Amino acid sequence: MNITKVNTVIIGAGLTGLFLGKLLKDKGQEVLILEKSRGLGGRVATRRIDQLGLDHGAAFLTATDQLVEILIKSKLHYEILTEGILVKGGMNQLAKFIAQGQNILKEQRLEKIEKIKTGWLLESDNALTIECKNLIITAPVPQALELLNQNCLLNQIEPKIETLKYSKALIFLGVMKNASNIENFKFMGHQFLPMNIRDLHPNGLIIQLANEFSEKWFNESDEIILEAILKIFKLSPMGALELDKYELKKWRYSKIETPLEIPFYKVQSNLILCGDSFIDPLASAEAVSLIL
Ligand SMILES: Cc1cc2nc3c(=O)[nH]c(=O)nc-3n(C[C@H](O)[C@H](O)[C@H](O)COP(=O)(O)OP(=O)(O)OC[C@H]3O[C@@H](n4cnc5c(N)ncnc54)[C@H](O)[C@@H]3O)c2cc1C
């Protein structure tokens, strides 16, 4: 068996994992990031349709000092609005910037975790085997707990960790036949986000469906959900515009309802959970980098 050995493995190439990876790398630590998807950024996601982008994950990010500092260094175009930070040309540009020079393996879903004398033995769905001293999981905590549970690593977890809740999100990605001059607006509680004002698909539209709608319809089939969304679209101020194509994205874990007021959680020695379940994704990553 071919085993890769590394000091620290970070699970997830979302903002938390990438920022933490960069902090550790800058300190000279040997780090490997494993990401289950094909792309970087996690919930900071930009999907290509007709080779043009649509921000179908977070459309804004809370403007924290760390985030603004990174954006200034990145020279990316961004705006700070009341809703948060908007990165022009695609929210995932931010992830790509932080990822530069890092050791990241995509399409590697961590599945098995075994405690060994020197730390952890990990196995991915692509049969990659890694031995590491420190293991940091940045997936939303409920997802991380599922993984730990499957590997019988959840002996004495605190109740406040187990009761963390995320809202579900339904996202409509539409491409209209013609461009519109409409700005962001809310209709019946749903957030309409034309992509042209983000320097993305000139005819692209994202609708972030309201929380109550997303919770109610989440488990229905895509066909039924899209039918309900199209009715909303038709009633909206954009309803007269003709749609060329559209699709649906479902986020089971979109935003944390009430983050824990701790920076991270240590499950066992050298096994840490961090990310947006805690104070703030980047603050959580920074706190972990200080203890490793
Ligand atoms: C629709 C939507 C709207 C949002 N709106 C806002 C907003 O307005 N303001 C705001 O501040 N935030 C918003 N957010 C939340 C924001 O996107 C997140 O807080 C932030 O991106 C969290 O980053 P993260 O790195 O902690 O987690 P994630 O981005 O979830 O990264 C975790 C990564 O881990 C990977 N992963 C999980 N399990 C495994 C495994 N077993 N093996 C390998 N990889 C794994 C995932 O693929 C993912 O890439 C929104 C999110 C969504 C989806």
Ligand as a Chemical Component Dictionary entry (heavy atoms), coordinates in Angstrom:
data_LIG
# 
_chem_comp.id                   LIG 
_chem_comp.type                 NON-POLYMER 
_chem_comp.pdbx_formal_charge   0 
_chem_comp.three_letter_code    LIG 
# 
loop_
_chem_comp_atom.comp_id 
_chem_comp_atom.atom_id 
_chem_comp_atom.alt_atom_id 
_chem_comp_atom.type_symbol 
_chem_comp_atom.charge 
_chem_comp_atom.model_Cartn_x 
_chem_comp_atom.model_Cartn_y 
_chem_comp_atom.model_Cartn_z 
_chem_comp_atom.pdbx_ordinal 
LIG C1  C1  C 0 -26.718 30.008 -0.692 1  
LIG C2  C2  C 0 -25.741 30.506 0.341  2  
LIG C3  C3  C 0 -25.802 31.835 0.758  3  
LIG C4  C4  C 0 -24.891 32.300 1.711  4  
LIG N1  N1  N 0 -24.926 33.617 2.056  5  
LIG C5  C5  C 0 -24.000 34.118 2.891  6  
LIG C6  C6  C 0 -23.967 35.513 3.204  7  
LIG O1  O1  O 0 -24.773 36.294 2.708  8  
LIG N2  N2  N 0 -22.994 35.959 4.059  9  
LIG C7  C7  C 0 -22.078 35.112 4.596  10 
LIG O2  O2  O 0 -21.195 35.567 5.342  11 
LIG N3  N3  N 0 -22.109 33.783 4.342  12 
LIG C8  C8  C 0 -23.039 33.283 3.509  13 
LIG N4  N4  N 0 -23.059 31.932 3.242  14 
LIG C9  C9  C 0 -22.201 31.037 4.041  15 
LIG C10 C10 C 0 -20.772 31.026 3.546  16 
LIG O3  O3  O 0 -20.732 30.565 2.216  17 
LIG C11 C11 C 0 -19.985 30.085 4.449  18 
LIG O4  O4  O 0 -20.033 30.566 5.788  19 
LIG C12 C12 C 0 -18.534 29.939 4.083  20 
LIG O5  O5  O 0 -18.367 29.780 2.701  21 
LIG C13 C13 C 0 -18.003 28.729 4.870  22 
LIG O6  O6  O 0 -16.771 28.299 4.381  23 
LIG P1  P1  P 0 -16.132 26.974 4.997  24 
LIG O7  O7  O 0 -14.838 26.804 4.359  25 
LIG O8  O8  O 0 -16.173 27.083 6.493  26 
LIG O9  O9  O 0 -17.146 25.799 4.627  27 
LIG P2  P2  P 0 -17.434 25.186 3.170  28 
LIG O10 O10 O 0 -17.433 26.251 2.164  29 
LIG O11 O11 O 0 -18.663 24.365 3.332  30 
LIG O12 O12 O 0 -16.180 24.249 2.918  31 
LIG C14 C14 C 0 -16.097 22.939 3.388  32 
LIG C15 C15 C 0 -15.498 22.092 2.279  33 
LIG O13 O13 O 0 -15.308 20.780 2.762  34 
LIG C16 C16 C 0 -15.562 19.873 1.699  35 
LIG N5  N5  N 0 -15.824 18.565 2.310  36 
LIG C17 C17 C 0 -16.858 18.236 3.120  37 
LIG N6  N6  N 0 -16.766 16.958 3.493  38 
LIG C18 C18 C 0 -15.639 16.460 2.928  39 
LIG C19 C19 C 0 -14.990 15.179 2.933  40 
LIG N7  N7  N 0 -15.488 14.129 3.618  41 
LIG N8  N8  N 0 -13.832 15.028 2.228  42 
LIG C20 C20 C 0 -13.312 16.071 1.521  43 
LIG N9  N9  N 0 -13.898 17.286 1.465  44 
LIG C21 C21 C 0 -15.037 17.493 2.177  45 
LIG C22 C22 C 0 -16.739 20.500 0.970  46 
LIG O14 O14 O 0 -16.853 20.024 -0.365 47 
LIG C23 C23 C 0 -16.375 21.979 1.029  48 
LIG O15 O15 O 0 -15.656 22.403 -0.098 49 
LIG C24 C24 C 0 -23.935 31.424 2.286  50 
LIG C25 C25 C 0 -23.870 30.098 1.844  51 
LIG C26 C26 C 0 -24.764 29.645 0.892  52 
LIG C27 C27 C 0 -24.678 28.201 0.422  53 
# 
loop_
_chem_comp_bond.comp_id 
_chem_comp_bond.atom_id_1 
_chem_comp_bond.atom_id_2 
_chem_comp_bond.value_order 
_chem_comp_bond.pdbx_ordinal 
LIG C1  C2  SING 1  
LIG C2  C3  SING 2  
LIG C2  C26 DOUB 3  
LIG C3  C4  DOUB 4  
LIG C4  N1  SING 5  
LIG C4  C24 SING 6  
LIG N1  C5  DOUB 7  
LIG C5  C6  SING 8  
LIG C5  C8  SING 9  
LIG C6  O1  DOUB 10 
LIG C6  N2  SING 11 
LIG N2  C7  SING 12 
LIG C7  O2  DOUB 13 
LIG C7  N3  SING 14 
LIG N3  C8  DOUB 15 
LIG C8  N4  SING 16 
LIG N4  C9  SING 17 
LIG N4  C24 SING 18 
LIG C9  C10 SING 19 
LIG C10 O3  SING 20 
LIG C10 C11 SING 21 
LIG C11 O4  SING 22 
LIG C11 C12 SING 23 
LIG C12 O5  SING 24 
LIG C12 C13 SING 25 
LIG C13 O6  SING 26 
LIG O6  P1  SING 27 
LIG P1  O7  DOUB 28 
LIG P1  O8  SING 29 
LIG P1  O9  SING 30 
LIG O9  P2  SING 31 
LIG P2  O10 DOUB 32 
LIG P2  O11 SING 33 
LIG P2  O12 SING 34 
LIG O12 C14 SING 35 
LIG C14 C15 SING 36 
LIG C15 O13 SING 37 
LIG C15 C23 SING 38 
LIG O13 C16 SING 39 
LIG C16 N5  SING 40 
LIG C16 C22 SING 41 
LIG N5  C17 SING 42 
LIG N5  C21 SING 43 
LIG C17 N6  DOUB 44 
LIG N6  C18 SING 45 
LIG C18 C19 SING 46 
LIG C18 C21 DOUB 47 
LIG C19 N7  SING 48 
LIG C19 N8  DOUB 49 
LIG N8  C20 SING 50 
LIG C20 N9  DOUB 51 
LIG N9  C21 SING 52 
LIG C22 O14 SING 53 
LIG C22 C23 SING 54 
LIG C23 O15 SING 55 
LIG C24 C25 DOUB 56 
LIG C25 C26 SING 57 
LIG C26 C27 SING 58 
# 
